[in-house]
């Protein structure tokens, strides 16, 4: 289960990082 949560977090963190970079 922890592995699945880690993968989901990466998928969410990737787009979130782009949004933060685009919207300072």
PDB file of N, CA, C and O in Angstrom, chain B, residues numbered from 101:
ATOM      1  N   UNK B 101       0.853  -1.202   0.000  1.00  0.00           N
ATOM      2  CA  UNK B 101       0.000   0.000   0.000  1.00  0.00           C
ATOM      3  C   UNK B 101       0.886   1.249   0.000  1.00  0.00           C
ATOM      4  O   UNK B 101       0.611   2.211  -0.718  1.00  0.00           O
ATOM      5  N   UNK B 102       1.935   1.229   0.796  1.00  0.00           N
ATOM      6  CA  UNK B 102       2.808   2.406   0.846  1.00  0.00           C
ATOM      7  C   UNK B 102       3.365   2.706  -0.534  1.00  0.00           C
ATOM      8  O   UNK B 102       3.504   3.867  -0.917  1.00  0.00           O
ATOM      9  N   UNK B 103       3.690   1.635  -1.291  1.00  0.00           N
ATOM     10  CA  UNK B 103       4.258   1.854  -2.633  1.00  0.00           C
ATOM     11  C   UNK B 103       3.235   2.558  -3.520  1.00  0.00           C
ATOM     12  O   UNK B 103       3.578   3.485  -4.253  1.00  0.00           O
ATOM     13  N   UNK B 104       1.993   2.121  -3.454  1.00  0.00           N
ATOM     14  CA  UNK B 104       0.946   2.738  -4.297  1.00  0.00           C
ATOM     15  C   UNK B 104       0.780   4.210  -3.919  1.00  0.00           C
ATOM     16  O   UNK B 104       0.638   5.067  -4.792  1.00  0.00           O
ATOM     17  N   UNK B 105       0.797   4.499  -2.619  1.00  0.00           N
ATOM     18  CA  UNK B 105       0.630   5.888  -2.172  1.00  0.00           C
ATOM     19  C   UNK B 105       1.806   6.718  -2.693  1.00  0.00           C
ATOM     20  O   UNK B 105       1.625   7.861  -3.113  1.00  0.00           O
ATOM     21  N   UNK B 106       2.999   6.147  -2.666  1.00  0.00           N
ATOM     22  CA  UNK B 106       4.182   6.862  -3.155  1.00  0.00           C
ATOM     23  C   UNK B 106       4.038   7.185  -4.633  1.00  0.00           C
ATOM     24  O   UNK B 106       4.372   8.288  -5.067  1.00  0.00           O
ATOM     25  N   UNK B 107       3.540   6.225  -5.408  1.00  0.00           N
ATOM     26  CA  UNK B 107       3.381   6.471  -6.854  1.00  0.00           C
ATOM     27  C   UNK B 107       2.346   7.565  -7.069  1.00  0.00           C
ATOM     28  O   UNK B 107       2.551   8.456  -7.893  1.00  0.00           O
ATOM     29  N   UNK B 108       1.245   7.509  -6.344  1.00  0.00           N
ATOM     30  CA  UNK B 108       0.196   8.534  -6.508  1.00  0.00           C
ATOM     31  C   UNK B 108       0.764   9.900  -6.126  1.00  0.00           C
ATOM     32  O   UNK B 108       0.484  10.899  -6.788  1.00  0.00           O
ATOM     33  N   UNK B 109       1.555   9.941  -5.067  1.00  0.00           N
ATOM     34  CA  UNK B 109       2.127  11.220  -4.625  1.00  0.00           C
ATOM     35  C   UNK B 109       3.017  11.795  -5.720  1.00  0.00           C
ATOM     36  O   UNK B 109       3.002  13.000  -5.976  1.00  0.00           O
ATOM     37  N   UNK B 110       3.800  10.918  -6.370  1.00  0.00           N
ATOM     38  CA  UNK B 110       4.675  11.414  -7.446  1.00  0.00           C
ATOM     39  C   UNK B 110       3.835  11.977  -8.585  1.00  0.00           C
ATOM     40  O   UNK B 110       4.160  13.024  -9.145  1.00  0.00           O
ATOM     41  N   UNK B 111       2.756  11.279  -8.926  1.00  0.00           N
ATOM     42  CA  UNK B 111       1.908  11.758 -10.032  1.00  0.00           C
ATOM     43  C   UNK B 111       1.292  13.107  -9.671  1.00  0.00           C
ATOM     44  O   UNK B 111       1.142  13.971 -10.535  1.00  0.00           O
ATOM     45  N   UNK B 112       0.936  13.291  -8.410  1.00  0.00           N
ATOM     46  CA  UNK B 112       0.322  14.559  -7.989  1.00  0.00           C
ATOM     47  C   UNK B 112       1.403  15.631  -7.831  1.00  0.00           C
ATOM     48  O   UNK B 112       1.176  16.795  -8.159  1.00  0.00           O
ATOM     49  N   UNK B 113       2.561  15.244  -7.334  1.00  0.00           N
ATOM     50  CA  UNK B 113       3.636  16.216  -7.101  1.00  0.00           C
ATOM     51  C   UNK B 113       4.179  16.751  -8.420  1.00  0.00           C
ATOM     52  O   UNK B 113       4.538  17.926  -8.503  1.00  0.00           O
ATOM     53  N   UNK B 114       4.246  15.922  -9.443  1.00  0.00           N
ATOM     54  CA  UNK B 114       4.793  16.365 -10.736  1.00  0.00           C
ATOM     55  C   UNK B 114       4.005  17.554 -11.283  1.00  0.00           C
ATOM     56  O   UNK B 114       4.602  18.608 -11.502  1.00  0.00           O
ATOM     57  N   UNK B 115       2.698  17.441 -11.513  1.00  0.00           N
ATOM     58  CA  UNK B 115       1.906  18.556 -12.031  1.00  0.00           C
ATOM     59  C   UNK B 115       1.859  19.729 -11.044  1.00  0.00           C
ATOM     60  O   UNK B 115       1.835  20.889 -11.454  1.00  0.00           O
ATOM     61  N   UNK B 116       1.846  19.422  -9.750  1.00  0.00           N
ATOM     62  CA  UNK B 116       1.798  20.497  -8.750  1.00  0.00           C
ATOM     63  C   UNK B 116       3.056  21.354  -8.851  1.00  0.00           C
ATOM     64  O   UNK B 116       2.987  22.579  -8.751  1.00  0.00           O
ATOM     65  N   UNK B 117       4.197  20.713  -9.048  1.00  0.00           N
ATOM     66  CA  UNK B 117       5.454  21.467  -9.168  1.00  0.00           C
ATOM     67  C   UNK B 117       5.393  22.388 -10.373  1.00  0.00           C
ATOM     68  O   UNK B 117       5.860  23.525 -10.311  1.00  0.00           O
ATOM     69  N   UNK B 118       4.820  21.906 -11.473  1.00  0.00           N
ATOM     70  CA  UNK B 118       4.723  22.751 -12.681  1.00  0.00           C
ATOM     71  C   UNK B 118       3.833  23.954 -12.401  1.00  0.00           C
ATOM     72  O   UNK B 118       4.155  25.073 -12.803  1.00  0.00           O
ATOM     73  N   UNK B 119       2.722  23.732 -11.719  1.00  0.00           N
ATOM     74  CA  UNK B 119       1.797  24.839 -11.418  1.00  0.00           C
ATOM     75  C   UNK B 119       2.504  25.882 -10.547  1.00  0.00           C
ATOM     76  O   UNK B 119       2.375  27.084 -10.780  1.00  0.00           O
ATOM     77  N   UNK B 120       3.252  25.414  -9.546  1.00  0.00           N
ATOM     78  CA  UNK B 120       3.946  26.344  -8.647  1.00  0.00           C
ATOM     79  C   UNK B 120       4.995  27.129  -9.447  1.00  0.00           C
ATOM     80  O   UNK B 120       5.160  28.333  -9.246  1.00  0.00           O
ATOM     81  N   UNK B 121       5.696  26.448 -10.344  1.00  0.00           N
ATOM     82  CA  UNK B 121       6.741  27.114 -11.131  1.00  0.00           C
ATOM     83  C   UNK B 121       6.116  28.155 -12.054  1.00  0.00           C
ATOM     84  O   UNK B 121       6.680  29.230 -12.253  1.00  0.00           O
ATOM     85  N   UNK B 122       4.962  27.839 -12.610  1.00  0.00           N
ATOM     86  CA  UNK B 122       4.304  28.771 -13.540  1.00  0.00           C
ATOM     87  C   UNK B 122       3.640  29.903 -12.758  1.00  0.00           C
ATOM     88  O   UNK B 122       3.627  31.049 -13.206  1.00  0.00           O
ATOM     89  N   UNK B 123       3.091  29.579 -11.591  1.00  0.00           N
ATOM     90  CA  UNK B 123       2.412  30.611 -10.786  1.00  0.00           C
ATOM     91  C   UNK B 123       3.192  30.870  -9.502  1.00  0.00           C
ATOM     92  O   UNK B 123       2.921  30.234  -8.484  1.00  0.00           O
ATOM     93  N   UNK B 124       4.140  31.774  -9.527  1.00  0.00           N
ATOM     94  CA  UNK B 124       4.953  32.048  -8.333  1.00  0.00           C
ATOM     95  C   UNK B 124       4.153  32.765  -7.253  1.00  0.00           C
ATOM     96  O   UNK B 124       4.688  33.068  -6.187  1.00  0.00           O
TER      97      UNK B 124
END
